[in-house]
Amino acid sequence: MYRCLGAGAIGVTAPFDQVVAWAAEFGFEGVSVPVDLAVDKGIEEVTLPLQKHKIKPASFGLPVEYRQDADVFKKEVGALPMKAEIAAQIGLTRCTTWVLPGRKGISDADYFNELLDRLGECAKILHDHGIRIGFEYLGPKTLRDGLGMETEGIATAEKMMELVEAIGIPGTGLLLDSWHWYTAHEDTKVFDGLNNRLVVAVHVNDAPRDKAIDEQIDNIRDLPGATGVIDLDGFFAGLKKIEYDGPVMVEPFKKELNDMDDREAVAKTSDALKKFV
């Protein structure tokens, strides 16, 4: 596994070439890539900084809004082959997206089938371009309560793997986030059912001390190792057990970090991540 910088996840808004330069300066080996930048301004806008600083193109977010109505999805998935081709030219082989556990007013079965159709179509297009996709399940009970859900829905690794298996496209798997792993009441046994092929990407964070598991709020987290609430030693032992070889990115949604000078935020994030990777 290797350290990956996701600029937006830590509130950094500097231009991509500057982000890549900081990634190299502070010991990151890869960066999350804004594919739409290459679509808008040309592929060299992305590839030249990566080549100059010898930084890997680690992953990119799925550029398709599949959570809204069918017309929005149809329009955006229509552009995915072109964007996937550009991503492949950059050297990207991993794509990720977060998946809501459910939606009010739709049954779990109907929601599952909608995801099966829409994410299955995305997975096939990406696979045709040599790109894997990882689905991130969202663990906190507070999120399900906010959605008005009366069931757990797809809020655990086990449930998300049911969707992965139903899609059946090679290379499809999980984006595994330590914070969601924790808020889903999971432990290292999760790794018994996973392998390197099934874990496409990893996010690592810690959680505030002042909230019980079921009181944790999705956009209030901390840097890895900052509080010791999440068993990150166990989490990383699990990743090593499955010989995970992909990117590890910090996504703390921490206001103090977001408010810092961009360069300082990158440095602080690097220091936290180096304790584990």
Secondary structure, DSSP 8 states (H G I E B T S, - for coil): -EEEE-GGGGT--S-HHHHHHHHHHTT-SEEE--HHHHHHH-THHHHHHHHHHT-EEEEEE-----SS-HHHHHHHHHTHHHHHHHHHHHT--EEEEEE-S--TTS-HHHHHHHHHHHHHHHHHHHHHTT-EEEEEE---HHHHHHTT-SS--S-SHHHHHHHHHHH--TTEEEEEEHHHHHHTT--GGGGGG--TTTEEEEEE-B--TTS-GGG--TT--B-TTSS--S-HHHHHHHHHHTT--SEEEE----HHHHTS-HHHHHHHHHHHHTTT-
